[in-house]
Amino acid sequence: MGLVNDDQPWLIFRKTRQNRYTLAVLLGCLEGEGLAQKFRMLIASSPKEIGEKAASGKVIVGFSFMTPHLLQVKDEMEQLRKALPKGTILVAGGSHATGDPEGTVKLGFDFVFTGESEKSFPDFLRRFLQNKLPGTTILSGDKGSGLFMANPPFSLQERFFAPIELTRGCFYSCGFCQTPRIFGHSLRHRDPTNIGRYLEQAFPYGYNQSAFLSPNAFSYGATGLQEPNLAAIEELLTACRQAGVEGIHFGCYPSEVRPDWVNPEVLRLVKKYCRNKTIVLGAQSGSDALLAKLKRAHSAGRALQASCFIHQAGFMPHVDFVFGFPEETQEDRQLSLALMKEVIKEHGAKIHAHTYLPLPGTPLFWKEPSRLDDGTKNALKNWEKKRRLDGWWEEQEVMAWKIVEWRDQGLVGTPIIDT
Ligand code: SF4
C-alpha cells in the first residue's frame, strides 16, 4: 500500500461482487496515471464502512453498477447523503450510468461518467485536487481509444486483481447488449508482451488468475470481420505460459465466444495451450427470424455447427440461450428448445439459460419483454433436473419485470442513440 497522509482527500469506491472486475481496471488506471498516491484510498464493502471512514475532510465516493442493482444503489445513496459531511462528492460510472446518465444523476450523484473513463475520470480527479470541478454533471468518456492498454490491468498497490481484460469493443450491434454502446465498435487488444509483463509483476502478490475478460475471446488480435487471428491468439497463449500461468482458461467465462468465430483450427490452439474443458458459446436463439431481429449477424445453423466443432475438438459446449425477448413468438421458442435438445443429445452440451433483461441505452429497451409460457419454463426445468441446464433464468425473469416497472415509473430511461 502507498504511504498514507492524513491531509490527503479520501477516494472511496463501493465494492460489490458484480463490479470487482471494473474496479480492478479503474484502480490500475489511477495507478498508471500517478493519481493513486494523491488520495487516501478505500475499497468499501458497505455504506457503513464508507460512513465510518469519510466522516470528515474532502471525500469522493464512487459507484459503478449495473441496472439490476439500481434500487440497492438508490437506497445506499439515500443513506450516504444523510451520513456523510456536506460537500462529499458522489460519482457514478459503469454500464447503467452509460445507458441512462440522466436517470443516474436523478439518483443524487454529483457527477456521472459515461463510456470509457480512462481519460475523463483522471481529468476530473486532477481538477478536484486543484479545486476546479467541472461545470457539467455528465462527463462523457472516449469510445474507441487505446488508453486502457496504457495502464496496468489491475492494481498492484491495492492488491486488487481480476481476470485481465484482453479486448475492448465489439464489431456487432446485438439489440439487447450494452457492450458496443459503452465501448464502441473498434476492437482494441492488450498485446501479449504487455500481458506477460503484468502477469509476472502480479504473481509475487499471489495473483492466481488464469482467465481473461473479452466480449469474444476468438476475436483476439482481429482488426476486422474475419476469421480468428490464429497467430495473435497463439502469441497471447505462449506469452501467458512463458509468464508462468498454470492452467490457462480461454473461450470460457468471462471470455466466451460467438458461433461465427469458432472453427477447428482455433479450437486446436485452445486444446494445445489451455486447461478449460468447456467452451462457452453464445447461441442466444434457435430461430433465424428472431436472430435477425436481434441483429445477431449469425444463424442458428452456425451455432449448431460451432457446437459440433467444439464437441469434436474434445470440449463440452456450454451454450447460452436467452428467452423472453421482445416480439419472441411461440415458434421462436420451439426452435430454441429444439436446438437446445440437439446440442445436448448430439454434442453432450450443457445449456446456460437466461431471461432477457431490458437494459437502458440498448435499442430494445423500450420494447416490452415477452412473458415465458409454462411449456417453455417446464422444458427448462426438466433439463435442469437432468443437470443439462444451469443459469439464473428464473431470477432474471423477476428482474426483467422489475426493470420494466422502474422504467414505467421514470426511474430509468434515456432516449436511445443507436450505434
Ligand atoms: S452480445 Fe456479444 S457480439 Fe453481441 S454486441 Fe454484445 S458483446 Fe457484441
Boltz pocket constraint, residues with backbone or C-beta under 6 A from the ligand:
constraints:
  - pocket:
      binder: B
      contacts: [[A, 170], [A, 171], [A, 172], [A, 173], [A, 174], [A, 177], [A, 178], [A, 179], [A, 180], [A, 215], [A, 216], [A, 258]]
      max_distance: 6.0
